[in-house]
């Protein structure tokens, strides 16, 4: 079963928050909470609150155990941007964009095993042609040296 929690209009840019959410994807929920507690970024606190809300939703609404939950998705989308202006030299104004984001975390109790296919063969890349006709390679010539006699 999947449980979702969303933090809308978080006052942080989505670019900065995505850096933190990439680290917790695929982790067990308890490990992700522990990791976020020690990440020294503002986004880590916002994501931690959202993850804690998702864990609480799973416990109270769906009667799931916390030890079986894993972070299936941690997605950060862009929210609306508030546009402000700051005075600049000679009466001009410079823009300030106060960005917001929407943080969505999906927890699941289903076990997914991700495997990489190591037996897949890589296909060689085709060589780029220069447009000129290439000359055939000259055969390699081996030099034969005769041993010298010491008298």
C-alpha positions as CSV (number, residue, x, y, z in Angstrom):
1,X,0.0,0.0,0.0
2,X,1.2,3.5,-0.8
3,X,1.0,6.5,1.6
4,X,1.5,10.1,0.4
5,X,2.3,13.3,2.1
6,X,2.6,16.7,0.5
7,X,4.1,20.0,1.6
8,X,2.9,22.7,-0.7
9,X,4.3,26.2,-1.1
10,X,7.5,25.5,0.8
11,X,9.7,28.7,0.8
12,X,12.7,27.1,-0.9
13,X,13.6,26.7,-4.5
14,X,12.9,23.3,-6.0
15,X,16.5,23.1,-7.3
16,X,17.9,23.2,-3.7
17,X,15.3,20.8,-2.3
18,X,15.8,18.2,-5.0
19,X,19.4,17.8,-3.9
20,X,18.2,16.5,-0.5
21,X,15.3,14.3,-1.8
22,X,17.7,12.5,-4.2
23,X,19.5,11.2,-1.1
24,X,16.5,9.5,0.6
25,X,14.9,7.7,-2.4
26,X,14.8,4.0,-1.9
27,X,15.8,4.1,1.8
28,X,13.8,2.7,4.6
29,X,11.7,5.5,6.3
30,X,13.5,5.2,9.6
31,X,16.9,5.5,8.0
32,X,15.8,8.4,5.9
33,X,14.5,10.3,9.0
34,X,17.9,9.7,10.7
35,X,19.8,10.9,7.7
36,X,17.8,14.0,7.3
37,X,18.3,14.9,11.0
38,X,22.0,15.5,10.3
39,X,22.0,17.1,6.9
40,X,23.0,20.8,7.3
41,X,20.5,22.3,4.8
42,X,17.3,24.1,5.2
43,X,15.6,21.7,2.7
44,X,16.5,18.8,4.9
45,X,14.3,20.1,7.7
46,X,11.3,20.7,5.3
47,X,11.7,17.2,3.8
48,X,12.1,15.6,7.2
49,X,8.8,17.2,8.4
50,X,7.0,15.9,5.2
51,X,8.5,12.4,5.7
52,X,7.4,12.4,9.3
53,X,3.9,13.4,8.3
54,X,3.9,10.5,5.7
55,X,5.0,8.1,8.4
56,X,2.3,9.3,10.8
57,X,-0.3,8.9,8.0
58,X,0.8,5.4,7.4
59,X,0.6,4.5,11.1
60,X,-2.7,6.2,12.0
61,X,-4.7,6.0,8.8
62,X,-3.6,2.7,7.2
63,X,-2.4,0.7,10.3
64,X,1.1,0.0,8.7
65,X,4.2,-0.7,10.7
66,X,7.0,1.9,10.4
67,X,9.7,-0.7,10.1
68,X,8.4,-2.0,6.8
69,X,8.0,1.4,5.1
70,X,10.4,2.5,2.4
71,X,10.6,5.8,0.5
72,X,9.3,5.0,-3.0
73,X,9.3,8.5,-4.3
74,X,10.5,11.9,-3.1
75,X,9.6,14.5,-5.7
76,X,10.0,18.3,-5.6
77,X,8.1,20.3,-8.1
78,X,8.1,24.1,-8.7
79,X,5.5,26.2,-7.0
80,X,4.5,29.8,-7.8
81,X,7.2,32.4,-7.8
82,X,6.6,35.8,-6.0
83,X,8.2,38.6,-7.9
84,X,9.7,41.5,-6.0
85,X,12.0,44.4,-6.9
86,X,15.0,45.9,-5.2
87,X,16.2,49.5,-5.9
88,X,19.4,49.8,-7.9
89,X,21.6,52.6,-9.0
90,X,20.3,55.6,-11.0
91,X,16.7,54.9,-10.2
92,X,16.5,51.5,-11.8
93,X,15.2,48.3,-10.2
94,X,16.4,44.8,-10.1
95,X,14.2,41.7,-9.9
96,X,14.0,39.3,-6.9
97,X,12.3,36.0,-7.4
98,X,11.1,34.4,-4.2
99,X,10.6,30.8,-5.3
100,X,8.4,28.2,-3.7
101,X,8.2,24.4,-4.2
102,X,5.9,21.5,-3.6
103,X,7.5,18.5,-1.8
104,X,5.7,15.1,-2.3
105,X,6.8,11.9,-0.5
106,X,5.4,8.5,-1.3
107,X,6.0,5.6,1.1
108,X,5.3,2.0,0.4
109,X,5.4,-1.3,2.4
110,X,5.9,-3.4,-0.8
111,X,9.3,-4.9,-1.3
112,X,10.8,-4.0,-4.6
113,X,14.1,-5.6,-5.7
114,X,16.0,-3.6,-8.2
115,X,18.5,-5.6,-10.2
116,X,20.9,-4.4,-12.8
117,X,21.4,-6.6,-15.8
118,X,25.2,-7.1,-15.9
119,X,25.0,-9.6,-18.7
120,X,23.7,-7.1,-21.2
121,X,26.2,-6.5,-24.0
122,X,27.2,-3.0,-24.8
123,X,26.9,-2.0,-28.4
124,X,29.9,-0.3,-29.9
125,X,29.4,3.2,-31.1
126,X,29.7,3.9,-34.8
127,X,32.7,5.8,-35.9
128,X,32.2,9.2,-37.4
129,X,33.3,9.5,-41.0
130,X,35.4,12.5,-41.9
131,X,34.0,12.6,-45.4
132,X,37.4,11.7,-47.0
133,X,38.2,8.3,-48.4
134,X,40.6,6.6,-46.0
135,X,43.7,4.9,-47.1
136,X,44.1,1.2,-46.2
137,X,46.5,0.7,-43.4
138,X,50.0,-0.3,-44.3
139,X,51.0,-3.8,-43.1
140,X,53.2,-3.7,-40.1
141,X,56.9,-4.5,-40.8
142,X,58.8,-6.4,-38.2
143,X,62.5,-5.7,-37.9
144,X,64.7,-8.8,-37.5
145,X,67.9,-8.3,-35.6
146,X,70.6,-10.9,-35.6
147,X,72.4,-11.6,-32.4
148,X,75.9,-10.3,-32.3
149,X,78.8,-12.5,-31.3
150,X,81.2,-11.5,-28.6
151,X,84.7,-12.6,-29.1
